[in-house]
Amino acid sequence: MLIRSPDLPGRGYSSAPYPEDQPQSSVFFTNVILYVLVSSPLAWIGPRAFAAVGYSLGGGILVNFASYFSNLVTSVTLLAPSGLIRPHHFGWKSRLLYSEILLPERIIEQLVYRKLTPGIGDDQPRLDSAVEDKLPDGEKSGSLPDVERRFDVAKLLDWQYRHHQGAVRSFISSIRHAPISKQHERWSKMSRAFDKGDVQSQHPPPMSQGYDGKQVLIICGENDQIIVAGELKEDVASVLGGSEKLTFRTINAGHDFPMTESACVVDMMMKFWHNN
């Protein structure tokens, strides 16, 4: 299995253009994905399509990409995806904070920086400790996969926002322009493009022959406070137009389940790919 996993610009060790010149919108991220694919020495495009996976903001970005380039992917897996977050989750304080009109940009950057870097002391629980607290006594001490022990997500993000000069600006630009909410049209277009016969076909096959289009797997955390599983399931059902192409799964975890429950997530993904 070959895996291509790029950073989003302004995250990890990747630089980012000035948001004033290149807002981090759907167009921006689509171009980034295409640059990643064509710059690889391997053949990711052309006759060879690939299974695509997107997590959180990456899920919303992936849906947008697949709605335009459905021919490049064989299936889509979305882990707690953005794109359909309901508007009531955005309070007036957030709308004010990320406004491009009401506050000077320098003030916004300072306020967002303070919000993202509240300070993490040694007395706060680490990710691996939090995971172990959920396990039965017989499964603690050494039973967690190595990938779940190697890093503390909160401390990694804290380091990133303190030391990456483009991180805060990229975050603000993404909140303003990225596909986080109100993306129903893009989800519907991806759904139509995944149907057998493609969206441009004038004679799609009758459903009585069974669904033979591309498949979508969505995995959400039952305790996720960012992507609410129940709301997402309702909204996805309304935009995908039926269950033939959709597999929806939940995990007893929060928004960070790809890290805390990585073995379970990989198992679900492998079964989904094998069956499709």
Backbone as CSV, one residue per row, in Angstrom:
resi,resn,N_x,N_y,N_z,CA_x,CA_y,CA_z,C_x,C_y,C_z
1,MET,0.837,-1.193,0.000,0.000,0.000,0.000,0.877,1.250,0.000
2,LEU,0.601,2.189,-0.897,1.327,3.444,-0.987,0.475,4.559,-0.400
3,ILE,1.072,5.388,0.445,0.346,6.456,1.135,1.012,7.788,0.856
4,ARG,0.231,8.772,0.484,0.702,10.143,0.276,-0.029,11.020,1.285
5,SER,0.698,11.630,2.223,0.068,12.369,3.319,0.740,13.730,3.483
6,PRO,0.293,14.739,2.743,0.918,16.065,2.832,0.382,16.889,3.993
7,ASP,1.191,17.823,4.469,0.714,18.830,5.414,-0.177,19.833,4.694
8,LEU,-1.111,20.403,5.407,-1.773,21.588,4.888,-0.808,22.760,5.015
9,PRO,-0.821,23.687,4.082,0.077,24.854,4.182,-0.144,25.606,5.491
10,GLY,0.965,25.938,6.132,0.888,26.638,7.406,0.750,25.722,8.597
11,ARG,0.841,24.402,8.363,0.770,23.430,9.449,1.999,22.538,9.403
12,GLY,2.292,21.902,10.520,3.446,21.016,10.563,4.723,21.761,10.219
13,TYR,5.482,21.228,9.261,6.716,21.872,8.814,6.543,22.571,7.470
14,SER,5.297,22.751,7.036,5.049,23.342,5.720,4.801,24.840,5.832
15,SER,5.420,25.579,4.935,5.214,27.024,4.888,3.887,27.326,4.219
16,ALA,3.528,28.611,4.207,2.267,29.022,3.598,2.421,30.405,2.994
17,PRO,1.730,30.679,1.894,1.762,32.039,1.338,0.991,32.998,2.242
18,TYR,1.220,34.279,2.069,0.481,35.253,2.851,-1.007,35.118,2.540
19,PRO,-1.856,34.986,3.568,-3.303,34.847,3.322,-3.896,36.012,2.544
20,GLU,-3.265,37.185,2.657,-3.763,38.328,1.894,-3.630,38.080,0.387
21,ASP,-2.592,37.329,0.000,-2.370,37.028,-1.412,-3.091,35.757,-1.843
22,GLN,-3.125,34.747,-0.949,-3.729,33.459,-1.264,-4.620,33.030,-0.091
23,PRO,-5.863,33.480,-0.042,-6.765,33.013,1.022,-6.901,31.495,0.996
24,GLN,-6.955,30.898,2.166,-7.022,29.439,2.241,-8.471,28.984,2.046
25,SER,-8.881,29.040,0.791,-10.236,28.697,0.379,-10.240,27.327,-0.284
26,SER,-11.400,26.910,-0.760,-11.506,25.630,-1.463,-10.633,25.602,-2.709
27,VAL,-10.581,26.697,-3.432,-9.745,26.771,-4.627,-8.278,26.585,-4.260
28,PHE,-7.843,27.247,-3.212,-6.456,27.145,-2.746,-6.106,25.697,-2.410
29,PHE,-6.957,25.035,-1.620,-6.655,23.670,-1.192,-6.748,22.682,-2.356
30,THR,-7.658,22.900,-3.287,-7.733,22.040,-4.466,-6.445,22.119,-5.270
31,ASN,-5.925,23.325,-5.444,-4.648,23.478,-6.144,-3.512,22.787,-5.404
32,VAL,-3.523,22.873,-4.066,-2.485,22.210,-3.271,-2.519,20.704,-3.518
33,ILE,-3.713,20.105,-3.503,-3.829,18.659,-3.740,-3.305,18.297,-5.121
34,LEU,-3.664,19.084,-6.123,-3.191,18.800,-7.483,-1.679,18.932,-7.579
35,TYR,-1.097,19.942,-6.917,0.359,20.089,-6.911,1.017,18.871,-6.274
36,VAL,0.442,18.391,-5.178,1.005,17.218,-4.495,0.972,16.000,-5.412
37,LEU,-0.121,15.819,-6.120,-0.261,14.646,-6.983,0.693,14.683,-8.174
38,VAL,0.746,15.819,-8.851,1.562,15.879,-10.070,3.050,15.967,-9.762
39,SER,3.417,16.395,-8.547,4.837,16.491,-8.196,5.419,15.160,-7.736
40,SER,4.576,14.181,-7.514,5.050,12.868,-7.068,5.646,12.095,-8.230
41,PRO,6.715,11.334,-8.005,7.262,10.471,-9.068,6.358,9.283,-9.365
42,LEU,5.362,9.043,-8.516,4.429,7.944,-8.733,3.201,8.447,-9.490
43,ALA,2.515,7.528,-10.138,1.352,7.886,-10.961,0.091,7.859,-10.103
44,TRP,-0.281,9.028,-9.562,-1.495,9.122,-8.749,-2.700,9.533,-9.592
45,ILE,-2.463,10.109,-10.745,-3.558,10.547,-11.599,-3.458,9.843,-12.945
46,GLY,-4.463,10.037,-13.790,-4.504,9.317,-15.051,-5.346,8.070,-14.895
47,PRO,-4.905,6.943,-15.459,-5.711,5.721,-15.356,-5.760,5.152,-13.947
48,ARG,-4.817,5.559,-13.091,-4.790,5.056,-11.718,-5.462,6.056,-10.775
49,ALA,-6.604,5.692,-10.236,-7.240,6.502,-9.212,-6.774,6.014,-7.843
50,PHE,-7.101,6.755,-6.794,-6.644,6.407,-5.454,-7.777,6.583,-4.457
51,ALA,-7.691,5.864,-3.342,-8.640,6.011,-2.244,-8.206,7.212,-1.405
52,ALA,-9.116,8.160,-1.206,-8.778,9.413,-0.530,-9.361,9.434,0.875
53,VAL,-8.576,9.991,1.824,-8.986,10.078,3.223,-8.787,11.505,3.699
54,GLY,-9.776,12.070,4.397,-9.666,13.412,4.938,-10.190,13.463,6.357
55,TYR,-9.462,14.168,7.229,-9.831,14.268,8.647,-10.137,15.719,9.011
56,SER,-11.262,15.945,9.663,-11.668,17.251,10.171,-11.759,18.260,9.018
57,LEU,-10.976,19.337,9.062,-10.965,20.276,7.946,-10.583,19.570,6.653
58,GLY,-9.682,18.598,6.746,-9.301,17.835,5.565,-10.463,17.085,4.939
59,GLY,-11.455,16.712,5.743,-12.631,16.060,5.197,-13.450,16.993,4.325
60,GLY,-13.649,18.227,4.815,-14.361,19.210,4.006,-13.615,19.550,2.731
61,ILE,-12.290,19.647,2.832,-11.460,19.913,1.657,-11.579,18.769,0.654
62,LEU,-11.569,17.532,1.150,-11.628,16.369,0.270,-12.964,16.285,-0.474
63,VAL,-14.067,16.551,0.218,-15.375,16.532,-0.450,-15.395,17.552,-1.583
64,ASN,-14.881,18.736,-1.307,-14.844,19.772,-2.334,-14.008,19.323,-3.527
65,PHE,-12.842,18.739,-3.257,-11.972,18.245,-4.318,-12.671,17.152,-5.132
66,ALA,-13.282,16.192,-4.433,-13.914,15.066,-5.114,-15.120,15.499,-5.928
67,SER,-15.758,16.597,-5.549,-16.908,17.069,-6.321,-16.489,17.579,-7.690
68,TYR,-15.225,18.009,-7.802,-14.700,18.476,-9.085,-13.909,17.405,-9.818
69,PHE,-13.217,16.549,-9.075,-12.316,15.570,-9.677,-12.679,14.155,-9.217
70,SER,-13.929,13.789,-9.397,-14.375,12.465,-8.955,-13.655,11.348,-9.704
71,ASN,-13.177,11.641,-10.909,-12.484,10.618,-11.698,-11.126,10.249,-11.126
72,LEU,-10.600,11.060,-10.201,-9.275,10.793,-9.647,-9.312,9.903,-8.408
73,VAL,-10.503,9.675,-7.837,-10.582,8.893,-6.602,-11.457,7.666,-6.815
74,THR,-11.106,6.587,-6.121,-11.911,5.368,-6.166,-12.953,5.348,-5.061
75,SER,-12.657,6.017,-3.940,-13.588,6.118,-2.822,-13.147,7.280,-1.946
76,VAL,-14.023,7.689,-1.029,-13.716,8.784,-0.115,-14.003,8.327,1.309
77,THR,-13.035,8.509,2.188,-13.208,8.236,3.610,-13.082,9.545,4.380
78,LEU,-14.083,9.865,5.166,-14.141,11.132,5.895,-14.171,10.859,7.392
79,LEU,-13.188,11.381,8.100,-13.088,11.221,9.553,-13.486,12.541,10.207
80,ALA,-14.637,12.553,10.884,-15.152,13.767,11.529,-15.021,14.973,10.602
81,PRO,-15.637,14.921,9.417,-15.384,15.955,8.405,-16.095,17.268,8.691
82,SER,-15.453,18.350,8.316,-16.118,19.649,8.307,-16.945,19.756,7.039
83,GLY,-17.627,20.881,6.881,-18.402,21.114,5.680,-19.885,21.292,5.930
84,LEU,-20.408,20.545,6.915,-21.842,20.609,7.194,-22.116,21.018,8.640
85,ILE,-21.151,21.664,9.283,-21.369,22.131,10.659,-22.508,23.138,10.677
86,ARG,-23.452,22.936,11.528,-24.632,23.796,11.564,-24.284,25.183,12.114
87,PRO,-24.908,26.219,11.566,-24.531,27.605,11.910,-24.652,27.944,13.381
88,HIS,-25.559,27.275,14.107,-25.745,27.663,15.508,-24.535,27.334,16.380
89,HIS,-23.594,26.553,15.849,-22.376,26.256,16.605,-21.374,27.413,16.564
90,PHE,-21.620,28.394,15.718,-20.737,29.555,15.631,-21.402,30.726,16.350
91,GLY,-20.908,31.053,17.538,-21.483,32.135,18.325,-21.068,33.499,17.811
92,TRP,-21.669,34.522,18.391,-21.380,35.882,17.941,-19.939,36.270,18.243
93,LYS,-19.357,35.718,19.304,-17.970,36.038,19.634,-17.023,35.534,18.548
94,SER,-17.287,34.326,18.067,-16.438,33.784,17.001,-16.601,34.580,15.715
95,ARG,-17.841,34.920,15.381,-18.067,35.710,14.169,-17.387,37.069,14.262
96,LEU,-17.395,37.649,15.454,-16.710,38.933,15.654,-15.202,38.766,15.561
97,LEU,-14.703,37.704,16.187,-13.259,37.498,16.245,-12.651,37.313,14.858
98,TYR,-13.348,36.602,13.979,-12.793,36.309,12.662,-13.326,37.232,11.576
99,SER,-13.965,38.293,11.971,-14.453,39.269,11.001,-13.286,39.999,10.354
100,GLU,-13.412,40.268,9.062,-12.378,41.005,8.331,-12.663,42.507,8.311
101,ILE,-13.738,42.931,8.953,-14.147,44.325,8.875,-14.102,45.019,10.234
102,LEU,-14.550,44.347,11.274,-14.795,45.018,12.547,-13.534,45.285,13.352
103,LEU,-12.507,44.424,13.221,-11.297,44.574,14.027,-10.071,44.625,13.129
104,PRO,-9.034,45.376,13.544,-7.763,45.374,12.793,-7.149,43.976,12.783
105,GLU,-6.492,43.620,11.702,-5.946,42.279,11.545,-4.920,41.945,12.620
106,ARG,-4.108,42.919,13.005,-3.093,42.647,14.032,-3.744,42.284,15.364
107,ILE,-4.849,42.928,15.703,-5.552,42.620,16.943,-6.155,41.224,16.877
108,ILE,-6.729,40.896,15.714,-7.317,39.565,15.544,-6.256,38.484,15.713
109,GLU,-5.092,38.687,15.114,-4.024,37.693,15.224,-3.586,37.511,16.673
110,GLN,-3.492,38.592,17.418,-3.090,38.494,18.824,-4.136,37.756,19.652
111,LEU,-5.404,38.061,19.415,-6.472,37.411,20.171,-6.552,35.923,19.837
112,VAL,-6.433,35.586,18.556,-6.487,34.181,18.157,-5.276,33.428,18.691
113,TYR,-4.109,34.074,18.673,-2.902,33.443,19.213,-3.090,33.096,20.687
114,ARG,-3.650,34.020,21.449,-3.870,33.767,22.878,-4.891,32.660,23.092
115,LYS,-5.883,32.606,22.213,-6.899,31.563,22.320,-6.330,30.188,22.004
116,LEU,-5.391,30.134,21.046,-4.821,28.859,20.619,-3.676,28.388,21.500
117,THR,-3.072,29.303,22.260,-1.920,28.941,23.101,-2.185,29.352,24.538
118,PRO,-3.123,28.694,25.211,-3.443,29.083,26.586,-2.372,28.706,27.585
119,GLY,-1.400,27.888,27.138,-0.357,27.429,28.062,-0.681,26.046,28.561
120,ILE,0.275,25.153,28.465,0.058,23.763,28.858,1.098,23.392,29.896
121,GLY,0.650,23.146,31.086,1.560,22.800,32.173,1.756,21.310,32.295
122,ASP,2.726,20.924,33.123,3.010,19.506,33.303,1.908,18.790,34.054
123,ASP,1.032,19.552,34.737,-0.012,18.912,35.512,-1.191,18.481,34.646
124,GLN,-1.201,18.884,33.392,-2.292,18.486,32.527,-2.056,17.089,31.982
125,PRO,-3.142,16.284,31.845,-2.962,14.900,31.390,-2.490,14.838,29.950
126,ARG,-1.609,13.894,29.672,-1.141,13.670,28.323,-2.136,12.790,27.584
127,LEU,-2.004,12.764,26.263,-2.921,11.984,25.446,-2.873,10.508,25.812
128,ASP,-1.660,9.967,25.989,-1.567,8.542,26.282,-2.179,8.209,27.637
129,SER,-2.051,9.117,28.626,-2.663,8.894,29.923,-4.176,8.910,29.823
130,ALA,-4.696,9.836,29.036,-6.146,9.920,28.864,-6.698,8.665,28.213
131,VAL,-5.937,8.122,27.273,-6.377,6.895,26.615,-6.345,5.733,27.588
132,GLU,-5.293,5.623,28.372,-5.182,4.514,29.305,-6.290,4.531,30.344
133,ASP,-6.741,5.724,30.732,-7.797,5.823,31.732,-9.085,5.182,31.253
134,LYS,-9.262,5.043,29.934,-10.487,4.474,29.396,-10.409,2.956,29.269
135,LEU,-9.230,2.380,29.463,-9.065,0.954,29.226,-9.281,0.145,30.501
136,PRO,-9.764,-1.092,30.367,-9.825,-1.982,31.529,-8.442,-2.206,32.104
137,ASP,-8.388,-2.557,33.400,-7.095,-2.696,34.075,-6.186,-3.680,33.365
138,GLY,-6.757,-4.737,32.830,-5.928,-5.753,32.192,-5.313,-5.312,30.889
139,GLU,-5.795,-4.188,30.326,-5.297,-3.746,29.031,-4.365,-2.558,29.145
140,LYS,-4.087,-2.088,30.353,-3.207,-0.950,30.521,-1.749,-1.388,30.516
141,SER,-0.876,-0.396,30.573,0.571,-0.608,30.647,1.081,-1.466,29.507
142,GLY,1.328,-0.798,28.402,1.986,-1.458,27.295,1.077,-1.987,26.216
143,SER,-0.251,-1.843,26.389,-1.146,-2.410,25.391,-1.486,-1.441,24.271
144,LEU,-1.227,-0.142,24.451,-1.567,0.835,23.418,-0.623,0.716,22.231
145,PRO,-1.129,0.857,21.030,-0.241,0.862,19.860,0.779,1.979,19.971
146,ASP,1.962,1.764,19.396,3.036,2.752,19.506,2.621,4.117,18.988
147,VAL,1.810,4.138,17.918,1.453,5.411,17.307,0.661,6.279,18.270
148,GLU,-0.046,5.668,19.236,-0.848,6.421,20.181,-0.029,6.898,21.371
149,ARG,1.245,6.476,21.480,2.072,6.849,22.607,3.135,7.884,22.265
150,ARG,3.371,8.109,20.998,4.542,8.874,20.605,4.362,10.365,20.713
151,PHE,3.138,10.868,20.764,2.974,12.306,20.741,1.783,12.734,21.583
152,ASP,1.837,13.972,22.008,0.754,14.622,22.729,0.182,15.678,21.785
153,VAL,-1.041,15.467,21.300,-1.609,16.335,20.280,-1.669,17.777,20.757
154,ALA,-2.101,17.992,21.988,-2.233,19.354,22.505,-0.887,20.074,22.529
155,LYS,0.158,19.363,22.947,1.476,19.998,23.002,2.055,20.231,21.615
156,LEU,1.752,19.338,20.677,2.209,19.565,19.309,1.563,20.811,18.714
157,LEU,0.271,20.970,18.926,-0.415,22.161,18.419,0.095,23.413,19.118
158,ASP,0.333,23.305,20.413,0.855,24.446,21.158,2.213,24.873,20.596
159,TRP,3.090,23.891,20.338,4.402,24.201,19.754,4.240,24.843,18.388
160,GLN,3.321,24.300,17.584,3.135,24.808,16.234,2.732,26.274,16.229
161,TYR,1.749,26.627,17.060,1.264,28.006,17.054,2.263,28.973,17.676
162,ARG,3.149,28.474,18.535,4.149,29.346,19.155,5.365,29.567,18.256
163,HIS,5.694,28.588,17.394,6.954,28.650,16.664,6.808,28.732,15.140
164,HIS,5.654,28.376,14.608,5.436,28.447,13.164,4.835,29.812,12.852
165,GLN,5.585,30.642,12.159,5.147,32.019,11.931,3.896,32.116,11.051
166,GLY,3.640,31.081,10.261,2.468,31.131,9.398,1.254,30.418,9.954
167,ALA,1.380,29.776,11.125,0.308,28.915,11.621,-0.947,29.696,12.003
168,VAL,-0.784,30.768,12.762,-1.952,31.513,13.230,-2.661,32.177,12.050
169,ARG,-1.903,32.786,11.163,-2.515,33.418,9.995,-3.233,32.387,9.120
170,SER,-2.645,31.212,8.971,-3.283,30.157,8.174,-4.567,29.688,8.847
171,PHE,-4.537,29.568,10.160,-5.733,29.151,10.895,-6.858,30.155,10.693
172,ILE,-6.548,31.439,10.835,-7.563,32.485,10.668,-8.119,32.463,9.253
173,SER,-7.237,32.338,8.273,-7.685,32.317,6.885,-8.573,31.115,6.603
174,SER,-8.255,29.968,7.202,-9.073,28.776,7.003,-10.456,28.942,7.623
175,ILE,-10.506,29.517,8.815,-11.803,29.748,9.455,-12.663,30.652,8.576
176,ARG,-12.057,31.622,7.935,-12.804,32.572,7.108,-13.226,31.991,5.757
177,HIS,-12.362,31.200,5.139,-12.566,30.864,3.733,-12.673,29.369,3.432
178,ALA,-12.244,28.502,4.321,-12.209,27.073,4.024,-13.617,26.469,4.088
179,PRO,-13.799,25.273,3.498,-15.120,24.621,3.486,-15.470,23.995,4.837
180,ILE,-15.896,24.825,5.760,-16.218,24.375,7.113,-17.716,24.147,7.290
181,SER,-18.526,25.026,6.741,-19.976,24.895,6.862,-20.643,25.352,5.563
182,LYS,-21.948,25.081,5.466,-22.759,25.493,4.310,-22.223,24.936,2.993
183,GLN,-21.733,23.705,3.031,-21.171,23.075,1.836,-22.112,22.023,1.251
184,HIS,-23.404,22.163,1.461,-24.372,21.166,1.007,-24.320,20.970,-0.510
185,GLU,-24.135,22.049,-1.238,-24.093,21.944,-2.699,-22.907,21.099,-3.164
186,ARG,-21.742,21.294,-2.522,-20.554,20.518,-2.908,-20.739,19.044,-2.580
187,TRP,-21.321,18.743,-1.408,-21.573,17.356,-1.039,-22.535,16.707,-2.029
188,SER,-23.580,17.435,-2.419,-24.537,16.898,-3.377,-23.890,16.662,-4.733
189,LYS,-23.019,17.567,-5.154,-22.348,17.404,-6.444,-21.415,16.193,-6.415
190,MET,-20.699,15.991,-5.302,-19.861,14.804,-5.178,-20.714,13.546,-5.254
191,SER,-21.857,13.583,-4.593,-22.745,12.424,-4.608,-23.197,12.093,-6.022
192,ARG,-23.604,13.094,-6.772,-24.052,12.856,-8.141,-22.907,12.346,-9.018
193,ALA,-21.716,12.895,-8.793,-20.562,12.464,-9.587,-20.157,11.032,-9.270
194,PHE,-20.474,10.560,-8.067,-20.119,9.201,-7.670,-21.113,8.166,-8.179
195,ASP,-22.292,8.610,-8.592,-23.297,7.664,-9.061,-22.835,6.976,-10.338
196,LYS,-23.311,5.789,-10.535,-22.984,5.046,-11.749,-23.492,5.804,-12.966
197,GLY,-22.652,5.919,-13.980,-23.002,6.679,-15.162,-22.513,8.103,-15.099
198,ASP,-22.048,8.547,-13.921,-21.481,9.879,-13.706,-22.563,10.946,-13.831
199,VAL,-22.274,12.124,-13.296,-23.254,13.192,-13.269,-23.602,13.689,-14.667
200,GLN,-22.680,13.533,-15.639,-22.925,14.053,-16.976,-23.689,13.075,-17.876
201,SER,-23.894,11.866,-17.390,-24.591,10.881,-18.207,-26.065,11.246,-18.353
202,GLN,-26.569,11.138,-19.570,-27.983,11.413,-19.809,-28.850,10.177,-19.566
203,HIS,-28.202,9.010,-19.416,-28.973,7.780,-19.241,-28.362,6.948,-18.116
204,PRO,-28.491,7.394,-16.854,-27.969,6.595,-15.746,-28.734,5.294,-15.614
205,PRO,-28.082,4.246,-15.126,-28.748,2.949,-15.029,-29.853,2.991,-13.991
206,PRO,-30.893,2.198,-14.146,-31.958,2.166,-13.143,-31.454,1.607,-11.827
207,MET,-32.014,2.119,-10.730,-31.551,1.680,-9.410,-31.871,0.212,-9.172
208,SER,-32.790,-0.354,-9.947,-33.132,-1.760,-9.763,-31.948,-2.668,-10.060
209,GLN,-30.978,-2.163,-10.810,-29.800,-2.968,-11.110,-28.805,-2.975,-9.953
210,GLY,-29.078,-2.190,-8.906,-28.170,-2.118,-7.786,-27.180,-0.985,-7.950
211,TYR,-26.749,-0.447,-6.848,-25.829,0.688,-6.915,-24.419,0.198,-7.211
212,ASP,-23.779,0.826,-8.199,-22.437,0.405,-8.609,-21.509,1.610,-8.716
213,GLY,-21.822,2.668,-7.978,-20.991,3.856,-8.009,-19.904,3.814,-6.952
214,LYS,-19.243,4.945,-6.778,-18.172,5.041,-5.790,-18.764,5.223,-4.393
215,GLN,-18.013,4.772,-3.408,-18.527,4.690,-2.045,-17.908,5.755,-1.136
216,VAL,-18.663,6.090,-0.088,-18.215,7.061,0.917,-18.308,6.416,2.290
217,LEU,-17.216,6.469,3.035,-17.187,6.026,4.434,-17.020,7.243,5.327
218,ILE,-17.902,7.387,6.318,-17.794,8.467,7.300,-17.677,7.853,8.684
219,ILE,-16.671,8.294,9.437,-16.471,7.839,10.813,-16.487,9.064,11.715
220,CYS,-17.261,9.006,12.787,-17.365,10.123,13.725,-17.214,9.634,15.159
221,GLY,-16.779,10.539,16.037,-16.711,10.242,17.459,-18.035,10.544,18.136
222,GLU,-18.519,9.603,18.926,-19.789,9.798,19.607,-19.745,10.961,20.589
223,ASN,-18.569,11.271,21.117,-18.425,12.339,22.098,-17.783,13.589,21.509
224,ASP,-17.753,13.672,20.203,-17.136,14.811,19.518,-17.981,16.062,19.735
225,GLN,-17.373,17.122,20.278,-18.064,18.375,20.506,-17.930,19.333,19.329
226,ILE,-17.112,18.969,18.349,-16.891,19.825,17.175,-17.760,19.365,16.014
227,ILE,-17.647,18.092,15.666,-18.480,17.495,14.623,-19.475,16.574,15.322
228,VAL,-20.701,17.029,15.485,-21.713,16.280,16.234,-22.247,15.151,15.358
229,ALA,-22.031,13.923,15.794,-22.320,12.759,14.962,-23.785,12.698,14.533
230,GLY,-24.703,12.932,15.465,-26.120,12.845,15.135,-26.539,13.871,14.102
231,GLU,-26.062,15.100,14.256,-26.381,16.146,13.290,-25.790,15.831,11.920
232,LEU,-24.533,15.384,11.923,-23.878,15.087,10.648,-24.588,13.966,9.913
233,LYS,-25.004,12.934,10.640,-25.683,11.811,10.000,-26.970,12.266,9.318
234,GLU,-27.735,13.131,9.981,-28.967,13.660,9.384,-28.658,14.487,8.139
235,ASP,-27.656,15.362,8.242,-27.347,16.257,7.130,-26.762,15.499,5.944
236,VAL,-25.932,14.507,6.224,-25.344,13.710,5.147,-26.428,12.941,4.402
237,ALA,-27.387,12.382,5.141,-28.469,11.634,4.502,-29.264,12.525,3.552
238,SER,-29.395,13.802,3.905,-30.179,14.704,3.063,-29.435,15.114,1.798
239,VAL,-28.107,15.161,1.845,-27.351,15.621,0.676,-26.843,14.479,-0.199
240,LEU,-26.638,13.298,0.360,-26.152,12.187,-0.443,-27.275,11.451,-1.146
241,GLY,-28.509,11.698,-0.739,-29.637,11.166,-1.481,-29.775,9.666,-1.444
242,GLY,-29.663,9.060,-0.273,-29.825,7.616,-0.156,-28.628,6.972,0.500
243,SER,-28.791,5.737,0.900,-27.749,5.043,1.665,-26.914,4.084,0.832
244,GLU,-27.201,3.987,-0.475,-26.493,2.994,-1.290,-24.994,3.245,-1.325
245,LYS,-24.620,4.526,-1.330,-23.208,4.855,-1.468,-22.527,5.191,-0.134
246,LEU,-23.294,5.182,0.968,-22.774,5.680,2.244,-22.657,4.583,3.284
247,THR,-21.504,4.576,3.972,-21.315,3.777,5.176,-20.980,4.747,6.308
248,PHE,-21.795,4.764,7.349,-21.614,5.708,8.461,-21.327,4.912,9.728
249,ARG,-20.204,5.211,10.373,-19.793,4.512,11.583,-19.455,5.523,12.688
250,THR,-19.637,5.114,13.930,-19.265,5.951,15.072,-18.325,5.178,15.994
251,ILE,-17.524,5.941,16.722,-16.575,5.391,17.687,-16.790,6.106,19.014
252,ASN,-16.692,5.387,20.103,-16.858,5.972,21.430,-15.617,6.780,21.799
253,ALA,-15.547,7.992,21.254,-14.372,8.846,21.451,-14.736,10.273,21.066
254,GLY,-13.780,11.185,21.232,-13.973,12.576,20.868,-13.433,12.877,19.488
255,HIS,-13.133,14.161,19.251,-12.703,14.586,17.917,-11.330,14.041,17.551
256,ASP,-10.550,13.665,18.539,-9.191,13.185,18.275,-9.131,11.669,18.087
257,PHE,-10.263,11.035,17.758,-10.286,9.575,17.676,-9.320,8.991,16.655
258,PRO,-8.940,9.686,15.553,-7.950,9.064,14.667,-6.621,8.795,15.363
259,MET,-6.320,9.556,16.424,-5.106,9.296,17.189,-5.350,8.335,18.346
260,THR,-6.424,8.571,19.106,-6.659,7.756,20.303,-7.214,6.377,19.979
261,GLU,-7.868,6.247,18.840,-8.469,4.964,18.444,-7.964,4.560,17.059
262,SER,-6.692,4.738,16.823,-6.147,4.553,15.478,-6.321,3.129,14.958
263,ALA,-6.135,2.134,15.810,-6.252,0.749,15.355,-7.672,0.448,14.883
264,CYS,-8.653,0.945,15.611,-10.054,0.727,15.234,-10.387,1.442,13.923
265,VAL,-9.873,2.661,13.779,-10.127,3.435,12.563,-9.528,2.736,11.346
266,VAL,-8.294,2.288,11.471,-7.629,1.597,10.352,-8.381,0.324,9.991
267,ASP,-8.856,-0.400,10.997,-9.605,-1.627,10.740,-10.888,-1.327,9.959
268,MET,-11.612,-0.271,10.341,-12.825,0.109,9.611,-12.508,0.491,8.171
269,MET,-11.426,1.239,7.984,-11.057,1.670,6.645,-10.659,0.490,5.772
270,MET,-9.877,-0.432,6.311,-9.439,-1.583,5.530,-10.619,-2.459,5.114
271,LYS,-11.574,-2.644,6.015,-12.763,-3.433,5.673,-13.576,-2.728,4.596
272,PHE,-13.690,-1.428,4.706,-14.439,-0.655,3.715,-13.789,-0.774,2.341
273,TRP,-12.484,-0.625,2.266,-11.787,-0.733,0.983,-11.895,-2.155,0.419
274,HIS,-11.786,-3.142,1.305,-11.858,-4.523,0.837,-13.237,-4.849,0.258
275,ASN,-14.289,-4.344,0.903,-15.647,-4.637,0.457,-16.045,-3.855,-0.793
276,ASN,-15.300,-2.792,-1.089,-15.666,-1.950,-2.222,-14.596,-1.949,-3.296
